[in-house]
Amino acid sequence: MFLSKMPLNRRRRGAVKLISSPQAMHAAVQSCFPPGSFDESEGRALWRVDETERDSIALYVVSPVEPDLSHIVEQAGWQTGQMWKSAEYGGFLSSLESGQRWGFRLRANPVHSAYKQDKAWADTKPVAHVTVKHQQNWLLDRATKAGFSIPDGPQQEAALQVVDRSTLRFNKGGHAVTIGIATFEGVLQIEDPDLLRATLTNGLGRAKAYGCGLMTLAPLARA
């Protein structure tokens, strides 16, 4: 497995297109791998675009095969300095143990099943959660099967925050698609390392092709 990070230059027209279009970014990420790259490997390519308080923006990719991001650099990257960095991810994943606490970041598509009826159909369909509380509960409900827990009690408010919410709208195959996005940050405790490793490499939730599902971990700041 590999974890790659590439800074994007938001002043470039190509970067604006990729950042604003999840379909275009998905196609660009898939083009980083030769045809058949995933035929004999487990997992898939996950990606996420992060924006920081310093107004910098970066593309993260987790994949079972090392990507070649040179064509994204040509469209949307910086032409000087380190254009992107790929690191072997397996060693870090193997070091995860029960009881460890890590900071995390996750961009996800929190949904629930609901019965909807209109002129075209009547069926149970995934519907986006729209409140912060419902979005937080969505993640809490999936934590155990994903291999982690969120500290409860008075600490939980700080340990699980929704730091950004947005809605993606685009057309696919002549149909309008709407995806509700929530970006989570907080602190998790590892309960089952194998399940968490699967979460980190396979993603969490729906809309993975559109930049959702990739969870990353970071060491907690020392007190």
N, C-alpha and C positions, 0 to 999 in steps of 0.2 A: 504494500500500500504506500501511497505517496500523498503528502500534503503540499500543495503549491500555493504561492501567494504572488500576485502581480499587481503593482500599483497602476491605476488608470489615470490618464490625463484628461480631466473633464473639459478642458478647453479644446480638445480635438473633436471634430464632427463625428468621427467613428465612435468615440467613447460615448458621446451623447446618445447616439443611436442604440448602442448596446445596453447602456444603463436604462434607457426608457422602454426598451422592447425585450421582454423575457424570451420571446420566441427567437429573436436575433441572437441574444446571448447564449441560449441553449444550443443553437446551431453552431455558433462560434466555438463553444466548449467541446462539442462533439467532434468538430473538425481538428481538434488537438490530438486526436488519436487515429492511427491508421485503421482502415476497415478490418473488422474481425478481431480488434484488440481485446475485446472482452469475452471472446468465444470460449477461452480456456481458463478464465480467471473468475473468481467470485467477486460479487459486488458490482457497482456501477459508478459512473462519474457523478458526483454531487458538486454543486457550486453555490456560491453565495457572494453577493456584493455588499461590502461593509463601508459605511461612511463614518468618519470619526469627527470628534469635536473640533479638530484642527483643520477641517475642511478637506482632508485627504480621503481618497476612495480607493478600495482595493478589491480585487477578485480573488476568492479562495476556491480551490478545487481539491477535492479528495477523490482519489481514483486508484484502482488496483494496478494500473499501468502508468508509467511516468509520462506526463503530457509534454507536447511541444507547443508552447504558447507564442511562438514567434509571429504567427499571422495576426494574433490579437494585438501584440506589441505594435505591429505595422499599422493597425487601424486605430488603436486606442491607447497605446502605452507611451512611455517616456523613451526618448531616443538616447539618453545618456544615463549613466549609473547602472545599477543592477536592475535589469529589465524584468526579471522574475526569479523566484527561488523555489526549487522543489526539494523537499527533504523526505528521506525514507521514514515512513510513519509506523512501521511494524514494531520497532524497538520501543517507541513510546507506548503503543497500545499494549505491548507485553508487560510493561512496567506497572500497569494499573492494578490496584489491589483493593479489596474490600476495606471500607472504613476511611479511605482517603477522601479528602474534600478538595474540590476544584471550583474555580470560577468557570462559568459557562456562558456561551452565547448561542442562540438558536433563532433562525428565521423560519417561521412555520405557517401552515395554513390550517388554523383551528376550525374544524367543522363538526356538525352533528347531523344525524339523520332526521329528516322531517318529511311529513306527508304534504305534498304540494299538488295543486290542481289548477290547470288553466285550459285554454282551448285546445292545446296540442296533446297534453298528457296528464295523467294522474298517477303518481307513484311516490315512493320514498326516495328522496334525493338528498345529497350532502348540502347542507346550508351553513354558511359561515357564522361563527360566533361573533357578535358585534360589541359586547361589553368587555372591559378589561377583566372583570371578575370571571366571566364565563371563559375567556381565553386562558386565564391562569388555571382555572379548574380543569380545562381540557388537558393541559400539560401535567397537572398533578395526577389526573386519572390514568395517565400513561406512564408515569415514572417507574412504577414497580416492574412492569414488563420491559421497560427500557434499561433496567439495571441500576437505577439510582433512586434516591429520595431527596426531598427538599426539606431542610430543617424547619420544624414546625414551631408553634408557640409564638412568642413575641418576635423571634428572629425571622419569621417567614416573610414578612412584608419586605425586608431588605434582601432576603435570599431569593426572591422571585419577583422580578419587575418586568412589566411590559414597557419597553423604552421607545418603541415606535410602532405605529399602526398605519396601514395604507390599504388601498384597493387597486388591484391590477385589472384592467379591462382591455380586451383585445378580441379580434375575430379569428376563429379557427374553423376551416372548412365551411365557411359561410354562416357560422353560428357565433353569437356573442358569448364570450367567456368572461366571467367575473371571479376573481380570486381574492379573498380577504387575507391579509398578511398581518402577522404580529411578530415583532422581534423581542425575544425574551433575553434577559440577562439575570444572573444571580449566582447562587452557590448550590452545588449538589454534593451529596455524599454517595460514594460507590457502594452499592449493595450486592451486585452480581457483576463481576468484571467481564465475564463472557457476554452477557446480555448488553452491557454498555459498549463493549467493543463492536458488537453487531450494530448498535444504534449509530455509533460514530462512523461506520463504514457503509451502512445501508440507508441511513437517514431515518427521520421520524416524521410520520404524517404523510399527507398528500402533496401534490403539485411539485414533486422533486424536479421535474424537467424545467420548472420555471423559477428556480432559485430558492426553493423551500426545502427544509428537512435536514440541512447540514448543521450539526452541532459541533462546536469546537470548545476545547478546554484550555484554561490558562491557570498558572499557579496563583494562589491567593497571596495578597500582600501581607507581609509579616507585620504583626502588631508592634 
